[in-house]
């Protein structure tokens, strides 16, 4: 049995994801063959949830008290503020509200609701501040206050303005008070929709305080990055990374971000370190830390989900509302867990976070199962909050449709269903089993918020108390508490209490150098790490400097990383020596390299010399560091400095430093992209670089020289002509090494590639090594007309999988080539599965309306008679199945071609172990209609060889010199490329149609249940 749903090669890289083009047709079929699920009333909602053993869930608020909630806040008076965003996705009329909820009878459920504020456009977050609240509502950050105590805001002030008002999924959001007393605003670049430009085409402008003169102005929508502000000090800064909807901090203030498909990201380097050295080019200051990948698999249990046309299924596609758990009442390992919502799949995911050098790695808490999942397709968790009781509160937007219309089919947009659920919404409370109903509404009303009480709460196990105690102490600014705070830094047993005491003193402008010296010796690494950061305003103090430098051999990696970042502000010999020591002892960590290079530029020249003197050719970290240093030289160096570096590389090889030359050239090429003046001046060195590109014995040096020539440009002269002629000969010489042939083809791309169309086409053949084919295809694609597109369509049946993936990318560069790709789809020369999910989304959401419509028609086109077979089996979807009977059906009909998790069968077709997160109708459609969309890598090829009988089968693997053909039963044959006479895809799945003649509807129900069976929810850590 061959199921086509499981393998898809993503555009641009080879990340395997369980999605193919068949998904579109099955989604449409499912939508037409069964009724749409209706909402579940609040009183029945709890029965829809699946939660791990040891936890309980209760509803604390629901409609009609609250509707369309997207964020919440609980203040010290026991009031719950809830943000209602009714306008999503297209309504800008000002329907947004802030509701104030309370529990009047003490039963643990909210029963009273007041509209605290109305007239908001698309509000996205709320935070308690001063005497009121801060609300994000693009383009503004607002301050709202109830000055007369009637429960309604009568003061409204615009704190900051200028943010983009674009697609609501991408607007600024979730104001969050950081450990460091700054308010962090989730934000990312404006994403103007193609379809709704008039409504959401605003790109933003300067971001600034409108009522404060001579304060910072952040240009160009804050350059599309997140922002932090400090209104009481007129602070306003761009951060080094961006986040989509939601962000969070761990106990020690490390900043964790999220985006739709990437559910957990760490901002590793702060902006203040990166901006001090403009020559250092760092393209990404954040790192994805999931050990289960970006666009990781998810495991929903939703019954009859109705996902939209361009929604990726079975993987993260709407990750948002992240929250590290710091409530203090969950069991281990939840003191190190981050939760993230995934509303499209109706789940809340949980990852446990482990230290890994300067950053982290995040692993699933549960394998093949989510922390919270619902069978209700309308359950839309979008945000989370930790309350004063340590509970995790889940904010449920509760809508039928959560996707934006930009990614929908036109008939859905016109259906009138976009706002189904606008009058509904729920808030849930998750606690360990046996926890009593919430009582904080009344408890907080009677709390005496004295200074002594607040100081004590800085050490509370629950972040809600620590954060609010710190905020209230700073707001009160009573200097009589300074002595208590200083004593707490020295004597408090809980290191988190010592930490918050330090930052409270900072917020009160009462932090002293001598106290920092004490904190730098703290036995908790997290306290030392933060004390280093807090010491930066006191770097002129000798005692602070000495205490910092003494930490250079600290046992904790994050302490060493923060120290290296902070020492970059010091230009003393002692600091320089400490930085060098930190770098070379931690050179394997790329973030330590970046931290070292972020220091003041005056130190970079001696550092390059130190690196070359210690260079270890067998250690890739040294090559990486040399490339980074050379990039800085290329970016900010003079033409003379760059020429000298090139001459040093291309001089007779110094055996002591063998191996670093290519890294220097590659780094210079990267840097010169931003240094046009120097690049122009380097044209005088062309002959030297051309000679190196053709004749240097090192393939890496040849490639580095080509990269430099690609930046400087190629001048036609006698030397160039000879080099081109030699490159053509080398490229066509089958006896030459693959490295030499590939380099020769790359050199031809520097000249006019149109002159070499015939030899390039000859090189794109299955008999040629894969790197040679890919290089020739890339160079042919550089011909500005449609030559490459016509060639790819003509040769498609003989292109192997990896070449096909690269070939599809050559179509995606302009509308003319896209049109030819669609022609090939229409003529069934190219199968939709070869496009891949990300590229399919791009085609169906592009700006050209005609091409968009045509793409949607071709990529969602239904098949003929086989669809009737699928429809006939629709009753199996509602039958009760048996796992034991399903196992027997699998063994009889499927095990000859498939395994499940590497077991129980033969590895011929795709492994079916990853399909538990797929919808039953999608799986069934692939089983019954296998040729509708053949999974990439699982179609049949016919290979005619020069010596021997023809071979048919799957291309299991391909290397530069050979193909491995796998036949039915798992038998494999290795065929040398040189022995291939012809190769052609037959356009057939390895799994034949007609399985309905062997499996009844009841057996299909049994098989589907067996394939979707889950594992136990035992925590993985």
N, C-alpha and C positions, 0 to 999 in steps of 0.2 A: 504494500500500500504506500503510495507516495502522496504526502500532504504538502501542498505548495505554499502554505502560509508562513513557513518558518525561516526562510533565509532571504535576506535582502542586503545587497552591498550598498552602503551609504555613499553618496557623492563625495569624491575627494579623498576618502580613506576607506579602509576595508573593515569597518565596524559591522559586525553581524547583528542584524535586528530581525525580529520575527514579524515582518510585515511585507506584503507584496501587493501588486496591482489588483489581485483578485479581491482584496478587501473591499474595494469600492463597490463591485457588483453585488457581493454578498450583503453588504450594508443596505443597498437599495432594495434587494430582494427581501431582506428581513423586514424592512420598514413597510413593504407593501403587503406582506403575508401575515402580519400579526398586528393586533391592536396596540396602540401606544400606551405605555404604562401611565397610570394616573398617580397623583400625589397620595402620600400616606398621611392620614390625619395625625396630629400630635400625640393623641392617646395611644396610637399603635406604633409609633416610630421606634421605640426602644426595642421592639421585637425584631427589627430589621438588622440590628447590629451584631457583628462578630467581634469580640474583644478577648484578649488572652486571659487565661485562668489567673485569678488573683486580682482582677480589676472589675470595677463596676462603673456603669454610666447612668446618669440621670439627666432629665431635662429640667433646666432652671428657668427658661423663658421660651415663649413661642408666640405665634400669631394668636390673637390680634394685637398683643402688647408690642410686638416688634416685627418688622418685615424688612427683607433685603439687608440683613446685617453684614457688615464687612470687617468691623473692628470693634474693640471694646476696651474700657478702662474702668478700674474700680478705685475710687479715691479714699482718703483716710476717714471720710465721714460715712462710709458704707454705701455710697451711691454708685450705681453702675451706669456708665455712659456707653451708649451703643451708637455706632455710625450706621445710618441707613442710606444705601446708595440705590435709589429707585431708578435712576436715569440710565443705568447700564442696559443695553449697549449704546444707544443712539440719542437719548433724550437729554438735551442741555437746558431744559426749561427752568431748572432750579427746584427740582423735586426732592433733593437730598435733605436729610434731617439728622439731628443728634437727639436720640431719645434718652431720657433719664428713667431708669427702672429701679424699683425697690420692692422689698418684701415686707408688707405691712402686718401680716399675721404670724410671721416667724416659722412658717412651715418649710422653709428652704427653697421656695419657688417665688419668682417675681410675680407680683399681682397688680402693680400700679405702674403706669407709664405716663410720662409728661414729655411733650415736645420741647426739649431744652433749646434747640435752635432749628430754624427752617430756612428755606431759600438757598440752600447750598446746591452747587451744580452736580459734581460727581465726587463727593467726599470720600477719602480713602484711608483715613486714620485719625486717631485721637490720642492725646497724652496729657496727663494732669500737669499743670505748671502754674506757679504763683497762686493767684486767687481764682483761676479759671482753668481752661483747657486750651491746648493747641490742636488745631484741626488742619489737615492737609486737604486742599481743594483746588487743584490746578486752575489757574496759574499761581495761586496764592497759598501761603501758610498763614492761617488766621489765628487770632487769639479771641476767645469768647469767654465772657464772665457774667455771672449772675450777681449783680451788686446789691439787689434788694431782697434776696432770699426767697423769691417766689418760685424757684425751680426753672426759670426761663432766662436765657442770656439776654441782657439788655445792653451790654457793651460788646462791640465788635471792632477789632483792629487788624489791619493787615501788617503782619510782622515782616514778611519777605514776599516778594513777587517776582515774576518774570519767567517762571517755569513754563515749559511747553504744555499745551493742551492738545494732546494727540490721542491716538487710540487709547481708550480708558484703561486697558490692561497694562499700559506702559507709563502712566502718569506718576508723579511723585506720590509718596505714600508712607504710611506707618511711622510717624515721628516717634523716636525712641530715645529715652534718656540713657546715655552711656555712663559707664563707671567713671569716666573722666570728666563728667559734668557738662559735656557737650550734648546737644540734641541732634541725633542722626536722622536724616531724611532719605528713605529709599527712593532711588531715582535712576533712570537710564536714558539713553538717547531717545529723542522723539521718533515715533514710528507712525508716520502718517499713512493712513490707509489709501489704497488706490481707488477703492469704490466710494469712500466717504470723505473725499478731500475737503469739501466745503465745510463739513462739520468738524473734522479733526485733522486739519492740515496745518495747524499752528506749529511752528518749529521752536518757539520760545525765543528769548533774547537775553539781555543782561539780567542776572539774578541779584537782587539787592534789597536793602532795607529802604522802603520808600519814605520813611519819616526821619531818617538819620543821615545827615550830611557827613561827608568825608569818612564814609565807612566802605568796606570792601564791596566791589562789584565783580561778580563772577561772569565772564563772557560766554556767549554762545550756548545758552541753556546749560550752564555749568559744564560745558564740554561733554554732556551726556553721562556724567558720572554722579555718584551719590554725593550728598552735601551734608556738612554738619554746621550747626549754628549755635551761637551762645548769645542770645539777645541781651542779657544783662551786661555783657562786655562788648557788644557790637561785633562779635566774632562771626565770621562767615567764610567757610573754606570748602574747596573741592577735594573730595577724597580721591584715592588712587584707582578705585574700581567702581562698578555699578551693580545694582541689584534690581530685580524686577518688582514683584509685589511681596514684600516682607524681608526682614533681616533680623539678626539676633546676635547676642554676645554670650560667650561662655562665662564661667565664674570669674575668670581673670581678665576679662575685657577683650578677648580675641574676637574679631569681627567675622561673622559668617553670613554668607549671601545666598541668593537663590535666583534661578531663571527657569523659564518654562520647562525646558528639557533637562536641565542640570540642577539637581535638587540640593546639592550641598557644595558650597564654594567658600574658600577661606581667603580673605584679603590679607596677604602676607606682608607686603611692604606698604608702609604709610606714605602719603604724598609728600610730607615734609622732608623725608629722606631722599626721595627720587628727584625732587625738583632742585636740590642744591648742586647737582652736577648735570648740566644740560647736555653734555656730550654722551652721557650714558643712555643708551636706547633700551628701554624695557617696554615691550609691547603689551605685557599683561602683568599687573601687580598682584593678581589673585591666582589661586590654583584650585581646580576641582579635586576634591579629596575622596570621592566615592571609590571604594575598591570594587564596586560592582558596575562601574562604568557610567558615562553620561547617557542620557536617555535610557536609564536603567529599567529593567523589567519591573512591572508592578503586578499585583495579584488580587484583582477585584473579585467580588462575589456578586456583583450586580445582576439582578434579574431583568432581562429584556432592555439592556441599555440602548439608547438611541443617539449614537454619536454622529457628528456632522461630516460632511464631505471630505474636508482636509484635516481631520483630526487623527493624529497618529494613535493607534490603539495598542494596548499591551505594554506600553512603556510610559515613562514620565513625559507628559506633554503640557501640564498646567501646574507644575510645582509652585507653591506659594505659601505664605503665612508661616515661615519657619520659626521654631521656638526651641531653644535649648532648655531642657528641664532643670530647674533650680528650685523646685518647690519644697524639697526636704522630706516628703512623706512617701515617695515611691521607693520601692526596693532597688537594690543593685541589679543590673548595671545602669539604672536610669539616672543616676547622678552624673553620667557622662553621655547622655543621649540627646540627640536633636530630633524633634518631630517636624515633619513637613506635610502640608496638605496637598492632595492631588484631586481637585474637584471633578475633573472629567471622568476619573475612574472611581470616584465615590469612596476614597480611602484616606487614611492618615498613616504615613510611613514613619518608621523609626530606625535611626542609625545610631550605633554606639561609636564614639569618637576616641581614637587612640593617638597619643603623641607620635610624631614622626619627624624628627629633626626640627627645623624651623616651622613646620606646619603639622598636618594631621593626616590620618587615614580614617575613613568612616566605613563601617561594616554593618550589614543588616543585623538587627536584633533577632528577627525571626526569618527563617528560610522558607521561601515559597508561601509566605503568608504575611499579611500586613497587621500592624498594631490595631487599627480600627478599620473595619470595612462594613459596608451596608449593602443589603440587597436592593435598597430603594434607589432608583436611577435619578431621583430628584435631590438626594442628599449631596450638598455641595459645600464641603468644608473649605473655607478660604483663609482662616486666620486662627491663631491660638493665643492663649493668655494664661499666665500663672497668677492665681488669686491669693488673697491673704491667708487662705486655708491650705495652701500648697497644692490645690487641685489644678488639673489642666482643663481649661475651658476651651471648647471647640465652637467656633462661630460658623454656623451653617447658613449659607446664602439661600438655600432651598429654592432652586429654579429648575424648570424643565430643561432649559437650554442655557449653558454656561459659555459656550464658544461664541466668539465675535462673528457678526455677519460677514465680515471680510473673508471668512474661511468656510462659508456655507454655500449650498446650492441656492439658486435664485428662488426655487419654489418654496424653500423653507423660510426665506426672508419674507416672502409675500404671504405666508400661511397665517399670519396673525398670532403666532405662538412665541414670538421673541420675548414677550413679557409675562408668559405664563408663570405664576408664582410670585408676582410682584407684591402681593399682599401677604406673603408667607415668609417665615424665617424662624430659626431655632438656635438656642445656645445650650450646649451640653456641658456637663461637669463629669470629669473622669477622676476617680480616686481608687485607692486600694480597697478591695472588698471588705465590707464591714464598717467603712467610714460613715459617720453620721451625716445627716443633711446639713447644708451650710447654715451657719449662724452668724456670719461676719456682719451682716447688715445691722443687726442690733448690737453686736459686740463692739463694732467700731464707733457706733454712736456714743457709747459710754466710755470709750478709752480716754484716759487723761494723757495728752501728748506733751508731757513735761520734757525738759532737756535731758534729765537723767534717764527717762524712759527711752527717748530717742537714741541716746548714746548706746544704751544696752542693746537696742534693736539692730545696731550696725553689725552685730555678730549673730543675728538670727539665722537659722538654717534656710529660711525662705527668702529668696531674692526680693519678693514683694516688700517685705519689711525692711530689708537692708537698703533698697533703692529709695523707698519713701522716707525712711529716717534720714538718710543722707540729704535728700532734697529739702526736707523741712528744716533741718539744722542749718543748711546753707541759706535758705530763705530767711530764717530767723536772725542769722548773723549775730548771735549773742556770744561775744568774745569770752564770757565767763566759762564757756564749755571747752575752751582750747586746752586747758590743763588736763581735763578728763580725756580728751581725744589723744593728747600726747602720751598720757599714761597708758591708754589702750594700745597704742602702737607698740609700746615697750612690753606690756604684760598680758594682753589678751591671749587666751589659749587658742581660740579659733582664728586661724590665719586669715579667713575672710573678714573677720572683724577688724583685724589690724589693717587689712587692705582698704576697707571702706573708711576707716578712721583717717588714713593718709589722704584719701581723695576728698574727704570732708574738710580737712584742714586746707587742702589746695583750693577748694571752692570758697573758703572763707578768707583766702589770702593770708593764711597763718602758718604755712608750711616753712620750716626752718632747715637750713643745711645740715645742722648737727643731727636732726631727727632723721634726715635722709641717710646719713652715714650709718646710723643704727639700722635702718630698714634695709640697707644694702647688704647687711650681714645676717638678715633674717634666715631662720632655718627652713622656711617655706619658699620654694623656688618661684612660685607665682608672685609672692610679695617682693622678692628681689628683682624679678623681671619688671614689675611696675615701678619699683623705686628707681630703677635705672631711667625709665621714661620720665618720671617726675623730677629727676635731677637735672634735666636739660636746661631749665632756666637758671641753674646755679653752677654752670660749668666753669665759671671763673673762680670758684671757691677751690682752693688747693686741697682741702680735706676731701671734698667731693670727688675731685679728679683722682686723687690717690686711691680712694675707696673703689672708684670705678675700675681703674686699671688693675687693681688687685683681683678683680673677678674674671680675668681673661682665661683662667683655667677652671671656671665653674663647671661642676659635673652636669648641669642641666643644659640641654641644647637650646632651649628657647631663651634662657638667660644669656647664653653666649651670643645668640643672634641679636637680641635687643641691645646688648652691649656693643656689638660691632656697628649697629645702626647709629647708636648715640655717639660713639667715639668719632664718627665721621664729621661731627661738628668741631672737633678739636684738631689743630694742625701742629701740635707739639711733637717733638721727637719721641717722647714716651708713648703718646697716643698712636703714632705711626707704627712703632715697633709692636705695640699690643694688637693693632689691627692686622699687621702682617702675621703675627703669631696665631691669631684667631682664624685667619683665612687659611693658612696652610695646614692647620690641625683639623680643619673642618671643610676642606676643599671639595669633598664629595657631595656636599649639600649645595645645589645651585643657588639657593637663596642666600647662603653665606657669601658666595661669590658676588652676587648683586649688591649685598649690603656693603661689602668691602669697596666695590667700585663706586658706590654712591657717595663716598667721601669727597671732600673738596678736591677739585681737579689737579691741584698742585702736586698731589701725591702719585698721580698715575704713571709718570715716566719711570720713576724708580721701581714701581711695582712690576711693570713689564719686565724690567731687567731681572728682578728677583724671581719672577715666574720662569723665565727662560733659563736661568741658572739652575733651577731645581727641576726642570722639565722632565717628566716621566712619560715616555712614548707609549707605554703599556697602560697608562691611566687616562681614560677619556676625560676625566675632570680637568686635567691640565690643558688639553686641547680646547675644551669649552671655555676655560678662563682666558686663554690666549686669544680666542676668537672674540670674546667680549671686550678685551682690552683693545684689540685692533679695530673693532667696530667704533670704539670711542675715538680712536685716532682718525679713522676715515670720516667720522661725523664732524669732528671739531678741529682736526689738525690742518696745518698749512700744506700746500702742494709740495713744498720741500720735505716736510716731515714724512708725508705719504710716499714720495719718491724714494726717500732713504730706506723706508721700511720695505718697499718692493725690491730695491737693490740688494738689501740684506737677505731677503728670501731667495732671490734668484742667483745669488753668488754661488760659487762652488760649495757644495753641501758641507756643513760643519757636522761631523759625525756626532759630536757631543749633544748637539741640539736637534738631531734628526727627528722629524715628525711634526715639528711645530710650524713649518713653513706654510703648509696648506691652510692651517687655521688662521694664520695672519692674512693671507690673501682673501679668504672667505669673509673674515671680519672687516677688512678694508672695503670690500665690495658692498657689504651691508651698510656701512657707515656712509660711503660716498653717494648713496641714493639721496642723502640730505645735504650734500656738499657739492653743489653744481660747479662752483668756481674751481675747486680743486680737481674735479672730474675733467673739466675742459683742459686744464693745464696738463693733465696726465696723457693727453693725446700724443705728446712728444715721446712718450715711452712705449708707443704702440708696438714697434718692432721687437722690443725685448719681450713684451707680453705675448705677442704672436708666436715668437720662437718658443717660449715656455709652453704655450698652449699646444704646440705641435710636437715638440721634441723632448720635453722634460720627462725623465724616466718615471716620475711619480704621477700616477693617475689623479691623485687628489690635487697635486700642484697644477696639473693641466686644467682640471675643472675649475680651480680657483682663479687661474689666469683668464679662463673664458668668462667667468662671472665678472671679473674686473673689466674685460673688454666689452661686455654687455652694458656696463655702466658708462664707459668712456666713449663708446661708439667705435666703429671700424672705418678707418680711412683706406680707400683703395690705392694701392701702390704695388710695385713689383713683388715685395715681400708677401703682401696679402694674397696676391694672385697665386704664388707658389704654394702658400699654405692651404688655400682653398682646393687647389688641384690635388694636393697630397691627402687632404681630408676626404675627398670624394673616393680616391683609391682605397684608403683605409676603411672607410665605411662599407664598401662593397667587398672587401677582402675577407672571405669566410675563414681564412687561416689566421687572421689577426685576432687578438684577444678581445673578449666582449668589452672590457674596459676601454681599450683603444678605439674600438669601433664606435662605442657610445660617445666618447669624447669627440671623435671626428664629426659625428652627426650634430652634436651640440655646437661645434665650431661653425658648421654650415649655417646654423640659425642666426649667426652674427651678420652674415652676408644677406643677400636677397634670396630667401628660400624659394622664390618662384623659379629660379634658375635650375633648381634641382628636383623638380616634381617627379620626373621619371625615376631617378634612382631612389628617392624616398619611398615611392609607392612600392618599388621592388623589395624594399627592406621590411615592409609590413606584410609578412607572410608567416604562416605557422612553422615553416622550416627554419626561421630565424630565431635567435635567442630573444627571450622576452624583453630584456632591457633595450636591445637594439630596436625591436618593434615599437616600444613605447617612446623612445627618443625620436625615431623617425616620424611617428604620429604627431608628437608635439611640434616638431619642426614643420611638418606639412601643414599643421593647423595655423602656423604663423603666416602662411600665405593669406593675404587679406580677403580674397574672394571666397567662393564656396567650393573650391577644389576638394578640400578635405571631406566635406559633407557628401558630395557625390561619390567620392571614393569609398567612404565608410558604408554607405547604403549598398553600393555595388558588391563590396566584399564581405558584407555582414555575415553571411552563412559560414565563412571560413575564419572569422575572427574568434579567438578563444576568449574565455571569461574576463580575464584581467585586461586584455586589449579592448574588449567591448566596453568595459566600465570607463576606461580612459577615452574611448571613442565617443561615448555619449556626451562627455564633458565638452568635446569640441563643437557640439551643436549649440551649447548653452550660452554662446558668447554674443549673439545678436539675433534680431528678429528674423532675418533672412534664413539663417541656418536653422532656427527653431521651426520655421515653416517647412523646411525640407525634412526635419525629423518627424513632424506631424504627418507629412505625406507618407513617409515610410511606415508609420504606425497604421495609417489608413489602408495602405496596401498590404498590411500584415507581413511586411518584410522584417520589421523590428517588433518584438513582443513588448507590451507595456511593462512587464516585469523587469526588463532590462533598464528601464528608466530609474527605478529605485524611488523610495518614498520621498526623500527631501527634494529631489529634482522634480518629481511629479507635483508636489505642493508648489514649487516655484513656477512650473508651467501653468498650473490652474489658478494662480493668484497673481499673474504678471500684469503689468500696466496696459499692454495692448489688448483692448477689449475683444477684438476679433480672434486673436490667438488664444486668449484665455477661454473664450467660449468653445473654440474648437478643441482645445486641450481637454476641457471638462467632458466634452462629448466623447472623445476618443478614449480617454482614460477611465471612463465610467460606463463604457458601452457594455450592454448585456450580451450574452451568448445566445445561441438558438435553442435547439431541442434539449440540450443537457439541462438547461434551466428548468424545464418542465419536470425533469426527473428530480431535481432538487426540491421543487415545490411539492411534488408528490410525497416526499419524505418529511415535509414540515411537521406532521403529527408526532414524529419521533422526538421533537424538541420538548414536547409537553408530557411525554410518557415517563413513568417512574422506571429508572434503570437499576441494574444490579452490577456492582463492581466485579463480583466473582464471574458472572456470566460474560461481562465485558472483557475480562482477562482471557477467557476462552475464545471469544470472537477475535481478539487481537492475535493470539497464538495461531489460530487457524488461518486467518486471512492477511495478517500484516507482518508477522514476525520474520517472514522470509526476506523482507526488505528493510525493516526498521528496528531500531532499538529505542528504549526509553531510558534516558539518563545513562547511556552506555551499556545497558544490560538488556537481557530478555529478547534477543533477536540478532539480526544480521545488519551490519552498517552499510547498507546500499543506498537507500533513500535517506531523507533527513531524520535526525534523532528527534523523537517526539517528546522528549522530556521537558521541553520549554513551553508546552502549549496549555498548561493549566490556567494561564491567564487569558486565554483566547475565548471568544464567545462560541458556544456550541454550534450556532448556525454557520459561523465562518469555517469551523473545522469540517462540518458536514458538507458544506459546499465544495471544499477542496477534495474531499474523498470522492464525491459523486461526479465532479466535473474537473478532473485533473488537468485537462489540456487548456482550460480557460486562461490560465496565466501560469506558465511553467516557472517554478522557482529557479532563480539564478543558480546555476551549477548543477541542476538536476534535469537537464534535457539530454536527449540521446544524440551522440555524434557518430558520424561514419568517417573512418580514417582509412584512406588507401595508402599503403606503404610501398616503398620501392622494392623491397625484398620481403616476400611473405604474403599471407592471406589478409584481406581487409578485416578491420576490427571495428566493432560497434560497442558503445557503452558510454558511461559517464566520464567526464574528465575530472578525476578525483583531485589531482594536484598538477601543477605545472611549474617547472623550474626553467632557468635560462636555456637548458640544453635538452630537456625531455618532458614528455607528458606521461602521467600515470592514468591508465584507463581502467575503470572499475566495472565489472560485469555483474549480472544477476547472481546472487549467492555470495558476493563479496570478493570474488577472484579479481586480482589486479594484474595488469600488463604494463610494463614500462616501454615506451617507444621513444627512440632518439628523434629529436626534431630533424636531424639531417636525413633520417630515413622516411620522412613523411612526403608522400607524393601529392596528396590532397586531403583536405579536412573540411567537413561540412556538417552544420547542425541540421537535424532532420525536423526540428520544430515539433517534436513529440515529447510528452512526459514519459519518464520511465515507468510510471504507473498507468496501466491501461484503464480506459473507461469501462463501465459495465459492472462495477462492484455491486450495484443494486440487484443483480441477478444472484448474488451469493449471500447477501445480508438483508434480513427482514427489517421492518421499521422498529420492532422491539429490540432486535439485536443492535441496530444503530443506536438506540437510546442507551443500551448497556455499554456499547463501545465508547460513546461520548462520555459517559460517567467515568469509565475506567481511565480514559485519557486525561480527564480533568481532575482526577483525585488529587487531593492535597496531602502534604506531609503534616506531622504534628507540629504544633506551634511552640515547641521548646526553644527558648532563647538560644541564639548561636553563641552568646558570650556570657 
